[in-house]
Amino acid sequence: MLDGFLHPVIAPPLDRIARWLAALGVSADTLTWTGFVIGLAALPAIGTEHYGLGLILVLVNRLIDGLDGAVARQTSPTDRGAYLDIVCDFVFYSAVGFGFAVARPMNAIAGAFLIFSFVGTGSSFLAFAAVAAKRSLTTTSRGAKSIYYLGGLTEGTETILAFVVFCLAPASFPVGASIFGALCWVTTASRIASGVRAFS
């Protein structure tokens, strides 16, 4: 929901950093893999209840995730890069949820529900993008992207805000993850409805 509003704010500074990185010869793929490894490191950090470290790793992952696309636009975006970026994003999101489930037994059901909910948002998002590509549909509501970005109530910004809250207040995870997971299903339902309308 917030991604489209934030894009005009965060894009200019990211583009400035991206120009500098591109001039140094840093590739978008290098950033994607670096960010992915850093993001996965949040799983053992959170799983061992080092929530401060986990939060830092989550935020660094998200910063690099914003930069890899910006660097790609400075050089030459590729289908491979777009593919790796989206796969790494969804694995990262699930890894954070799994980390909280590992941390405390009381988090297990809420963590499983959150990951289950991510499957709904991810599959509805990617299925729409696949059919949209087949029909040559495009959108720039979230900036220039390699695939169709279908919005919803819970997008990247909301997910990261939830992760920040969970890391700052770990005891809130069972209730917070359950609420956020339910909101993810609202997003999934709205995307399914959009797909049915668009592709009828």
Secondary structure, 3 states (H helix, E strand, C coil): CCHHHHHHHHHHHHHHHHHHHHHCCCCHHHHHHHHHHHHHCHHHHHHCCCHHHHHHHHHHHHHHHHHHHHHHHHCCCCHHHHHHHHHHHHHHHHHHHHHHHHHCHHHHHHHHHHHHHHHHHHHHHHHHHHHHHHCCCCCCCCCCCCCCCCCCCCCHHHHHHHHHHHHHCHHHHHHHHHHHHHHHHHHHHHHHHHHHHHCC
